[in-house]
């Protein structure tokens, strides 16, 4: 299904190293006619890192979408009851956020946005980016893979020599995964 006319909740979590490749995908979705509702985790909204200043990312996303970023639990909770989204995308989805989703820990705007959205039995796309995806977080990937309404963007090891347990989603598959998920299908293969 095309993204044109679809209301997409787009959650950015703390895998800051992927922001420079993820944010252009928001632009691309808007060009394709999607309506983006921007959401950020507490950390992605507040922390400056070697990859950039939080306020610069906030400004860029708000300029692209023309909307204020949802960044509190209170702002995220009405997403489901008000049916604000057709699909929720968590890109990048940090290992921390993935673990919380897999274990139903709702303690921030990103996890609340997903939980609230799921009240309407609509799809959630996970674009994983974590240094421990092939380590302790592998169990959480497994939990989400078998859960209804969760769809994964294909992913791969990002540097098997120096970071043997680290995985990152393939940026080129993000939009196609969203399109498949809107039809309640998992794009394959998941592992690249």
Biotite code that builds the C-alpha atoms (Angstrom):
import biotite.structure as struc

atoms = struc.array([
    struc.Atom([0.000, 0.000, 0.000], chain_id="A", res_id=1, res_name="UNK", atom_name="CA", element="C"),
    struc.Atom([1.269, 3.466, -0.799], chain_id="A", res_id=2, res_name="UNK", atom_name="CA", element="C"),
    struc.Atom([2.084, 5.935, 1.967], chain_id="A", res_id=3, res_name="UNK", atom_name="CA", element="C"),
    struc.Atom([0.225, 8.749, 0.219], chain_id="A", res_id=4, res_name="UNK", atom_name="CA", element="C"),
    struc.Atom([-2.430, 10.125, 2.542], chain_id="A", res_id=5, res_name="UNK", atom_name="CA", element="C"),
    struc.Atom([-1.315, 7.946, 5.461], chain_id="A", res_id=6, res_name="UNK", atom_name="CA", element="C"),
    struc.Atom([-0.806, 9.380, 8.946], chain_id="A", res_id=7, res_name="UNK", atom_name="CA", element="C"),
    struc.Atom([2.607, 8.125, 10.080], chain_id="A", res_id=8, res_name="UNK", atom_name="CA", element="C"),
    struc.Atom([3.830, 8.473, 13.647], chain_id="A", res_id=9, res_name="UNK", atom_name="CA", element="C"),
    struc.Atom([7.611, 8.712, 13.347], chain_id="A", res_id=10, res_name="UNK", atom_name="CA", element="C"),
    struc.Atom([9.560, 8.031, 16.552], chain_id="A", res_id=11, res_name="UNK", atom_name="CA", element="C"),
    struc.Atom([13.263, 8.833, 16.835], chain_id="A", res_id=12, res_name="UNK", atom_name="CA", element="C"),
    struc.Atom([15.072, 7.125, 19.726], chain_id="A", res_id=13, res_name="UNK", atom_name="CA", element="C"),
    struc.Atom([18.631, 7.360, 21.006], chain_id="A", res_id=14, res_name="UNK", atom_name="CA", element="C"),
    struc.Atom([20.668, 5.725, 18.270], chain_id="A", res_id=15, res_name="UNK", atom_name="CA", element="C"),
    struc.Atom([22.056, 9.130, 17.322], chain_id="A", res_id=16, res_name="UNK", atom_name="CA", element="C"),
    struc.Atom([24.588, 7.792, 14.818], chain_id="A", res_id=17, res_name="UNK", atom_name="CA", element="C"),
    struc.Atom([21.759, 7.041, 12.375], chain_id="A", res_id=18, res_name="UNK", atom_name="CA", element="C"),
    struc.Atom([19.922, 10.390, 12.551], chain_id="A", res_id=19, res_name="UNK", atom_name="CA", element="C"),
    struc.Atom([21.768, 11.782, 9.525], chain_id="A", res_id=20, res_name="UNK", atom_name="CA", element="C"),
    struc.Atom([20.416, 8.930, 7.373], chain_id="A", res_id=21, res_name="UNK", atom_name="CA", element="C"),
    struc.Atom([17.020, 8.608, 9.053], chain_id="A", res_id=22, res_name="UNK", atom_name="CA", element="C"),
    struc.Atom([15.832, 12.226, 8.946], chain_id="A", res_id=23, res_name="UNK", atom_name="CA", element="C"),
    struc.Atom([16.070, 12.402, 5.116], chain_id="A", res_id=24, res_name="UNK", atom_name="CA", element="C"),
    struc.Atom([13.636, 9.447, 5.032], chain_id="A", res_id=25, res_name="UNK", atom_name="CA", element="C"),
    struc.Atom([11.075, 11.661, 6.796], chain_id="A", res_id=26, res_name="UNK", atom_name="CA", element="C"),
    struc.Atom([11.474, 14.161, 3.960], chain_id="A", res_id=27, res_name="UNK", atom_name="CA", element="C"),
    struc.Atom([11.033, 11.391, 1.417], chain_id="A", res_id=28, res_name="UNK", atom_name="CA", element="C"),
    struc.Atom([7.846, 10.149, 3.096], chain_id="A", res_id=29, res_name="UNK", atom_name="CA", element="C"),
    struc.Atom([6.401, 13.668, 3.021], chain_id="A", res_id=30, res_name="UNK", atom_name="CA", element="C"),
    struc.Atom([7.288, 13.992, -0.681], chain_id="A", res_id=31, res_name="UNK", atom_name="CA", element="C"),
    struc.Atom([5.345, 10.773, -1.250], chain_id="A", res_id=32, res_name="UNK", atom_name="CA", element="C"),
    struc.Atom([2.293, 12.364, 0.389], chain_id="A", res_id=33, res_name="UNK", atom_name="CA", element="C"),
    struc.Atom([2.491, 11.023, 3.944], chain_id="A", res_id=34, res_name="UNK", atom_name="CA", element="C"),
    struc.Atom([1.449, 13.110, 6.937], chain_id="A", res_id=35, res_name="UNK", atom_name="CA", element="C"),
    struc.Atom([4.184, 12.760, 9.576], chain_id="A", res_id=36, res_name="UNK", atom_name="CA", element="C"),
    struc.Atom([3.571, 13.092, 13.326], chain_id="A", res_id=37, res_name="UNK", atom_name="CA", element="C"),
    struc.Atom([7.066, 13.517, 14.854], chain_id="A", res_id=38, res_name="UNK", atom_name="CA", element="C"),
    struc.Atom([7.860, 11.916, 18.219], chain_id="A", res_id=39, res_name="UNK", atom_name="CA", element="C"),
    struc.Atom([11.150, 11.743, 20.123], chain_id="A", res_id=40, res_name="UNK", atom_name="CA", element="C"),
    struc.Atom([12.258, 9.747, 23.137], chain_id="A", res_id=41, res_name="UNK", atom_name="CA", element="C"),
    struc.Atom([13.406, 11.668, 26.199], chain_id="A", res_id=42, res_name="UNK", atom_name="CA", element="C"),
    struc.Atom([17.069, 11.071, 25.345], chain_id="A", res_id=43, res_name="UNK", atom_name="CA", element="C"),
    struc.Atom([16.834, 11.924, 21.660], chain_id="A", res_id=44, res_name="UNK", atom_name="CA", element="C"),
    struc.Atom([15.008, 15.142, 22.563], chain_id="A", res_id=45, res_name="UNK", atom_name="CA", element="C"),
    struc.Atom([17.430, 16.261, 25.271], chain_id="A", res_id=46, res_name="UNK", atom_name="CA", element="C"),
    struc.Atom([20.938, 14.875, 24.709], chain_id="A", res_id=47, res_name="UNK", atom_name="CA", element="C"),
    struc.Atom([23.720, 16.519, 22.738], chain_id="A", res_id=48, res_name="UNK", atom_name="CA", element="C"),
    struc.Atom([26.156, 13.929, 21.382], chain_id="A", res_id=49, res_name="UNK", atom_name="CA", element="C"),
    struc.Atom([29.180, 13.737, 19.108], chain_id="A", res_id=50, res_name="UNK", atom_name="CA", element="C"),
    struc.Atom([26.641, 13.256, 16.288], chain_id="A", res_id=51, res_name="UNK", atom_name="CA", element="C"),
    struc.Atom([24.944, 16.611, 16.863], chain_id="A", res_id=52, res_name="UNK", atom_name="CA", element="C"),
    struc.Atom([23.027, 18.880, 19.185], chain_id="A", res_id=53, res_name="UNK", atom_name="CA", element="C"),
    struc.Atom([19.534, 17.863, 20.234], chain_id="A", res_id=54, res_name="UNK", atom_name="CA", element="C"),
    struc.Atom([18.118, 21.301, 19.426], chain_id="A", res_id=55, res_name="UNK", atom_name="CA", element="C"),
    struc.Atom([19.499, 21.123, 15.885], chain_id="A", res_id=56, res_name="UNK", atom_name="CA", element="C"),
    struc.Atom([17.744, 17.777, 15.304], chain_id="A", res_id=57, res_name="UNK", atom_name="CA", element="C"),
    struc.Atom([14.542, 19.133, 16.848], chain_id="A", res_id=58, res_name="UNK", atom_name="CA", element="C"),
    struc.Atom([14.635, 22.201, 14.617], chain_id="A", res_id=59, res_name="UNK", atom_name="CA", element="C"),
    struc.Atom([15.283, 20.110, 11.503], chain_id="A", res_id=60, res_name="UNK", atom_name="CA", element="C"),
    struc.Atom([12.472, 17.620, 12.160], chain_id="A", res_id=61, res_name="UNK", atom_name="CA", element="C"),
    struc.Atom([9.975, 20.344, 13.087], chain_id="A", res_id=62, res_name="UNK", atom_name="CA", element="C"),
    struc.Atom([10.869, 22.315, 9.969], chain_id="A", res_id=63, res_name="UNK", atom_name="CA", element="C"),
    struc.Atom([10.494, 19.252, 7.728], chain_id="A", res_id=64, res_name="UNK", atom_name="CA", element="C"),
    struc.Atom([7.163, 18.156, 9.217], chain_id="A", res_id=65, res_name="UNK", atom_name="CA", element="C"),
    struc.Atom([5.716, 21.564, 10.069], chain_id="A", res_id=66, res_name="UNK", atom_name="CA", element="C"),
    struc.Atom([4.713, 20.146, 13.470], chain_id="A", res_id=67, res_name="UNK", atom_name="CA", element="C"),
    struc.Atom([5.938, 20.352, 17.041], chain_id="A", res_id=68, res_name="UNK", atom_name="CA", element="C"),
    struc.Atom([7.598, 17.156, 18.228], chain_id="A", res_id=69, res_name="UNK", atom_name="CA", element="C"),
    struc.Atom([5.745, 15.042, 20.772], chain_id="A", res_id=70, res_name="UNK", atom_name="CA", element="C"),
    struc.Atom([8.280, 14.531, 23.579], chain_id="A", res_id=71, res_name="UNK", atom_name="CA", element="C"),
    struc.Atom([6.337, 13.753, 26.753], chain_id="A", res_id=72, res_name="UNK", atom_name="CA", element="C"),
    struc.Atom([4.205, 10.844, 27.933], chain_id="A", res_id=73, res_name="UNK", atom_name="CA", element="C"),
    struc.Atom([1.237, 13.170, 28.312], chain_id="A", res_id=74, res_name="UNK", atom_name="CA", element="C"),
    struc.Atom([1.498, 14.312, 24.686], chain_id="A", res_id=75, res_name="UNK", atom_name="CA", element="C"),
    struc.Atom([1.903, 10.727, 23.386], chain_id="A", res_id=76, res_name="UNK", atom_name="CA", element="C"),
    struc.Atom([-0.952, 9.093, 25.285], chain_id="A", res_id=77, res_name="UNK", atom_name="CA", element="C"),
    struc.Atom([-3.821, 10.509, 23.132], chain_id="A", res_id=78, res_name="UNK", atom_name="CA", element="C"),
    struc.Atom([-2.352, 9.097, 19.894], chain_id="A", res_id=79, res_name="UNK", atom_name="CA", element="C"),
    struc.Atom([-4.431, 5.920, 20.110], chain_id="A", res_id=80, res_name="UNK", atom_name="CA", element="C"),
    struc.Atom([-7.695, 7.246, 21.555], chain_id="A", res_id=81, res_name="UNK", atom_name="CA", element="C"),
    struc.Atom([-7.745, 10.070, 18.988], chain_id="A", res_id=82, res_name="UNK", atom_name="CA", element="C"),
    struc.Atom([-6.656, 7.709, 16.168], chain_id="A", res_id=83, res_name="UNK", atom_name="CA", element="C"),
    struc.Atom([-3.892, 10.092, 15.106], chain_id="A", res_id=84, res_name="UNK", atom_name="CA", element="C"),
    struc.Atom([-1.820, 7.469, 13.230], chain_id="A", res_id=85, res_name="UNK", atom_name="CA", element="C"),
    struc.Atom([-2.350, 4.762, 10.621], chain_id="A", res_id=86, res_name="UNK", atom_name="CA", element="C"),
    struc.Atom([1.109, 3.333, 11.262], chain_id="A", res_id=87, res_name="UNK", atom_name="CA", element="C"),
    struc.Atom([3.869, 3.951, 13.805], chain_id="A", res_id=88, res_name="UNK", atom_name="CA", element="C"),
    struc.Atom([7.533, 3.863, 12.766], chain_id="A", res_id=89, res_name="UNK", atom_name="CA", element="C"),
    struc.Atom([10.351, 3.661, 15.309], chain_id="A", res_id=90, res_name="UNK", atom_name="CA", element="C"),
    struc.Atom([13.470, 4.682, 13.396], chain_id="A", res_id=91, res_name="UNK", atom_name="CA", element="C"),
    struc.Atom([16.032, 4.365, 14.715], chain_id="A", res_id=92, res_name="UNK", atom_name="CA", element="C"),
    struc.Atom([14.855, 1.936, 17.374], chain_id="A", res_id=93, res_name="UNK", atom_name="CA", element="C"),
    struc.Atom([17.586, 1.724, 19.987], chain_id="A", res_id=94, res_name="UNK", atom_name="CA", element="C"),
    struc.Atom([18.246, -1.459, 21.940], chain_id="A", res_id=95, res_name="UNK", atom_name="CA", element="C"),
    struc.Atom([16.880, 0.264, 25.032], chain_id="A", res_id=96, res_name="UNK", atom_name="CA", element="C"),
    struc.Atom([13.575, 1.103, 23.345], chain_id="A", res_id=97, res_name="UNK", atom_name="CA", element="C"),
    struc.Atom([13.329, -2.357, 21.778], chain_id="A", res_id=98, res_name="UNK", atom_name="CA", element="C"),
    struc.Atom([13.827, -4.004, 25.191], chain_id="A", res_id=99, res_name="UNK", atom_name="CA", element="C"),
    struc.Atom([11.115, -1.818, 26.693], chain_id="A", res_id=100, res_name="UNK", atom_name="CA", element="C"),
    struc.Atom([8.655, -2.572, 23.898], chain_id="A", res_id=101, res_name="UNK", atom_name="CA", element="C"),
    struc.Atom([9.369, -6.301, 24.103], chain_id="A", res_id=102, res_name="UNK", atom_name="CA", element="C"),
    struc.Atom([8.746, -6.279, 27.856], chain_id="A", res_id=103, res_name="UNK", atom_name="CA", element="C"),
    struc.Atom([5.854, -3.777, 27.888], chain_id="A", res_id=104, res_name="UNK", atom_name="CA", element="C"),
    struc.Atom([7.732, -1.082, 29.808], chain_id="A", res_id=105, res_name="UNK", atom_name="CA", element="C"),
    struc.Atom([5.999, 2.208, 29.080], chain_id="A", res_id=106, res_name="UNK", atom_name="CA", element="C"),
    struc.Atom([8.102, 4.932, 30.688], chain_id="A", res_id=107, res_name="UNK", atom_name="CA", element="C"),
    struc.Atom([8.613, 7.592, 28.050], chain_id="A", res_id=108, res_name="UNK", atom_name="CA", element="C"),
    struc.Atom([7.072, 9.278, 25.019], chain_id="A", res_id=109, res_name="UNK", atom_name="CA", element="C"),
    struc.Atom([8.437, 6.760, 22.500], chain_id="A", res_id=110, res_name="UNK", atom_name="CA", element="C"),
    struc.Atom([7.070, 3.666, 24.245], chain_id="A", res_id=111, res_name="UNK", atom_name="CA", element="C"),
    struc.Atom([3.810, 5.426, 25.139], chain_id="A", res_id=112, res_name="UNK", atom_name="CA", element="C"),
    struc.Atom([3.342, 6.463, 21.504], chain_id="A", res_id=113, res_name="UNK", atom_name="CA", element="C"),
    struc.Atom([3.690, 2.840, 20.370], chain_id="A", res_id=114, res_name="UNK", atom_name="CA", element="C"),
    struc.Atom([1.464, 1.465, 23.127], chain_id="A", res_id=115, res_name="UNK", atom_name="CA", element="C"),
    struc.Atom([-1.222, 4.069, 22.486], chain_id="A", res_id=116, res_name="UNK", atom_name="CA", element="C"),
    struc.Atom([-1.089, 3.471, 18.722], chain_id="A", res_id=117, res_name="UNK", atom_name="CA", element="C"),
    struc.Atom([-1.409, -0.316, 19.216], chain_id="A", res_id=118, res_name="UNK", atom_name="CA", element="C"),
    struc.Atom([-4.781, 0.197, 20.938], chain_id="A", res_id=119, res_name="UNK", atom_name="CA", element="C"),
    struc.Atom([-6.179, 0.438, 17.407], chain_id="A", res_id=120, res_name="UNK", atom_name="CA", element="C"),
    struc.Atom([-4.552, -2.798, 16.135], chain_id="A", res_id=121, res_name="UNK", atom_name="CA", element="C"),
    struc.Atom([-2.448, -0.917, 13.611], chain_id="A", res_id=122, res_name="UNK", atom_name="CA", element="C"),
    struc.Atom([1.100, -1.725, 12.429], chain_id="A", res_id=123, res_name="UNK", atom_name="CA", element="C"),
    struc.Atom([4.353, -0.722, 14.084], chain_id="A", res_id=124, res_name="UNK", atom_name="CA", element="C"),
    struc.Atom([7.590, -0.697, 12.069], chain_id="A", res_id=125, res_name="UNK", atom_name="CA", element="C"),
    struc.Atom([10.844, -1.295, 13.944], chain_id="A", res_id=126, res_name="UNK", atom_name="CA", element="C"),
    struc.Atom([14.052, 0.011, 12.355], chain_id="A", res_id=127, res_name="UNK", atom_name="CA", element="C"),
    struc.Atom([16.588, -1.429, 14.752], chain_id="A", res_id=128, res_name="UNK", atom_name="CA", element="C"),
    struc.Atom([19.941, 0.169, 15.470], chain_id="A", res_id=129, res_name="UNK", atom_name="CA", element="C"),
    struc.Atom([21.764, -1.222, 18.475], chain_id="A", res_id=130, res_name="UNK", atom_name="CA", element="C"),
    struc.Atom([25.246, -2.314, 19.524], chain_id="A", res_id=131, res_name="UNK", atom_name="CA", element="C"),
    struc.Atom([23.863, -5.424, 21.251], chain_id="A", res_id=132, res_name="UNK", atom_name="CA", element="C"),
    struc.Atom([21.337, -6.734, 18.712], chain_id="A", res_id=133, res_name="UNK", atom_name="CA", element="C"),
    struc.Atom([23.232, -10.010, 18.353], chain_id="A", res_id=134, res_name="UNK", atom_name="CA", element="C"),
    struc.Atom([23.872, -10.112, 22.095], chain_id="A", res_id=135, res_name="UNK", atom_name="CA", element="C"),
    struc.Atom([21.526, -9.620, 25.021], chain_id="A", res_id=136, res_name="UNK", atom_name="CA", element="C"),
    struc.Atom([18.957, -7.771, 22.903], chain_id="A", res_id=137, res_name="UNK", atom_name="CA", element="C"),
    struc.Atom([18.500, -10.659, 20.480], chain_id="A", res_id=138, res_name="UNK", atom_name="CA", element="C"),
    struc.Atom([15.833, -12.119, 22.770], chain_id="A", res_id=139, res_name="UNK", atom_name="CA", element="C"),
    struc.Atom([13.860, -8.864, 22.484], chain_id="A", res_id=140, res_name="UNK", atom_name="CA", element="C"),
    struc.Atom([14.042, -8.944, 18.693], chain_id="A", res_id=141, res_name="UNK", atom_name="CA", element="C"),
    struc.Atom([12.625, -12.471, 18.899], chain_id="A", res_id=142, res_name="UNK", atom_name="CA", element="C"),
    struc.Atom([9.810, -11.370, 21.193], chain_id="A", res_id=143, res_name="UNK", atom_name="CA", element="C"),
    struc.Atom([8.773, -8.583, 18.838], chain_id="A", res_id=144, res_name="UNK", atom_name="CA", element="C"),
    struc.Atom([9.106, -10.713, 15.688], chain_id="A", res_id=145, res_name="UNK", atom_name="CA", element="C"),
    struc.Atom([6.402, -13.078, 16.924], chain_id="A", res_id=146, res_name="UNK", atom_name="CA", element="C"),
    struc.Atom([4.128, -10.340, 18.236], chain_id="A", res_id=147, res_name="UNK", atom_name="CA", element="C"),
    struc.Atom([1.165, -9.238, 16.142], chain_id="A", res_id=148, res_name="UNK", atom_name="CA", element="C"),
    struc.Atom([1.389, -5.827, 14.437], chain_id="A", res_id=149, res_name="UNK", atom_name="CA", element="C"),
    struc.Atom([5.211, -5.542, 14.627], chain_id="A", res_id=150, res_name="UNK", atom_name="CA", element="C"),
    struc.Atom([7.200, -5.416, 11.385], chain_id="A", res_id=151, res_name="UNK", atom_name="CA", element="C"),
    struc.Atom([10.973, -5.124, 11.032], chain_id="A", res_id=152, res_name="UNK", atom_name="CA", element="C"),
    struc.Atom([12.960, -3.156, 8.502], chain_id="A", res_id=153, res_name="UNK", atom_name="CA", element="C"),
    struc.Atom([15.628, -5.549, 7.154], chain_id="A", res_id=154, res_name="UNK", atom_name="CA", element="C"),
    struc.Atom([18.852, -5.231, 9.119], chain_id="A", res_id=155, res_name="UNK", atom_name="CA", element="C"),
    struc.Atom([22.471, -6.334, 9.036], chain_id="A", res_id=156, res_name="UNK", atom_name="CA", element="C"),
    struc.Atom([25.658, -6.193, 11.041], chain_id="A", res_id=157, res_name="UNK", atom_name="CA", element="C"),
    struc.Atom([27.084, -2.727, 10.665], chain_id="A", res_id=158, res_name="UNK", atom_name="CA", element="C"),
    struc.Atom([30.688, -3.619, 11.485], chain_id="A", res_id=159, res_name="UNK", atom_name="CA", element="C"),
    struc.Atom([31.233, -7.323, 12.271], chain_id="A", res_id=160, res_name="UNK", atom_name="CA", element="C"),
    struc.Atom([34.957, -6.884, 12.958], chain_id="A", res_id=161, res_name="UNK", atom_name="CA", element="C"),
    struc.Atom([35.000, -4.118, 15.557], chain_id="A", res_id=162, res_name="UNK", atom_name="CA", element="C"),
    struc.Atom([31.352, -4.400, 16.732], chain_id="A", res_id=163, res_name="UNK", atom_name="CA", element="C"),
    struc.Atom([30.430, -8.077, 16.298], chain_id="A", res_id=164, res_name="UNK", atom_name="CA", element="C"),
    struc.Atom([27.021, -7.813, 18.064], chain_id="A", res_id=165, res_name="UNK", atom_name="CA", element="C"),
    struc.Atom([25.957, -4.502, 16.510], chain_id="A", res_id=166, res_name="UNK", atom_name="CA", element="C"),
    struc.Atom([23.131, -4.333, 13.960], chain_id="A", res_id=167, res_name="UNK", atom_name="CA", element="C"),
    struc.Atom([21.562, -1.512, 11.976], chain_id="A", res_id=168, res_name="UNK", atom_name="CA", element="C"),
    struc.Atom([18.535, -1.336, 9.750], chain_id="A", res_id=169, res_name="UNK", atom_name="CA", element="C"),
    struc.Atom([18.989, -0.900, 6.003], chain_id="A", res_id=170, res_name="UNK", atom_name="CA", element="C"),
    struc.Atom([17.925, 2.685, 5.291], chain_id="A", res_id=171, res_name="UNK", atom_name="CA", element="C"),
    struc.Atom([16.995, 1.831, 1.701], chain_id="A", res_id=172, res_name="UNK", atom_name="CA", element="C"),
    struc.Atom([14.279, -0.562, 2.926], chain_id="A", res_id=173, res_name="UNK", atom_name="CA", element="C"),
    struc.Atom([12.529, 1.758, 5.382], chain_id="A", res_id=174, res_name="UNK", atom_name="CA", element="C"),
    struc.Atom([9.801, 3.085, 3.093], chain_id="A", res_id=175, res_name="UNK", atom_name="CA", element="C"),
    struc.Atom([9.204, -0.252, 1.391], chain_id="A", res_id=176, res_name="UNK", atom_name="CA", element="C"),
    struc.Atom([8.823, -1.898, 4.831], chain_id="A", res_id=177, res_name="UNK", atom_name="CA", element="C"),
    struc.Atom([6.248, 0.743, 5.779], chain_id="A", res_id=178, res_name="UNK", atom_name="CA", element="C"),
    struc.Atom([4.320, 0.021, 2.584], chain_id="A", res_id=179, res_name="UNK", atom_name="CA", element="C"),
    struc.Atom([4.354, -3.736, 3.286], chain_id="A", res_id=180, res_name="UNK", atom_name="CA", element="C"),
    struc.Atom([3.335, -3.203, 6.926], chain_id="A", res_id=181, res_name="UNK", atom_name="CA", element="C"),
    struc.Atom([0.352, -1.107, 5.845], chain_id="A", res_id=182, res_name="UNK", atom_name="CA", element="C"),
    struc.Atom([-0.782, -4.298, 4.061], chain_id="A", res_id=183, res_name="UNK", atom_name="CA", element="C"),
    struc.Atom([0.037, -6.298, 7.238], chain_id="A", res_id=184, res_name="UNK", atom_name="CA", element="C"),
    struc.Atom([2.950, -8.078, 5.569], chain_id="A", res_id=185, res_name="UNK", atom_name="CA", element="C"),
    struc.Atom([6.546, -8.506, 6.709], chain_id="A", res_id=186, res_name="UNK", atom_name="CA", element="C"),
    struc.Atom([9.036, -7.670, 3.988], chain_id="A", res_id=187, res_name="UNK", atom_name="CA", element="C"),
    struc.Atom([11.590, -10.436, 3.383], chain_id="A", res_id=188, res_name="UNK", atom_name="CA", element="C"),
    struc.Atom([14.331, -11.205, 3.891], chain_id="A", res_id=189, res_name="UNK", atom_name="CA", element="C"),
    struc.Atom([14.734, -9.540, 7.288], chain_id="A", res_id=190, res_name="UNK", atom_name="CA", element="C"),
    struc.Atom([18.411, -10.393, 7.606], chain_id="A", res_id=191, res_name="UNK", atom_name="CA", element="C"),
    struc.Atom([20.662, -8.957, 4.931], chain_id="A", res_id=192, res_name="UNK", atom_name="CA", element="C"),
])
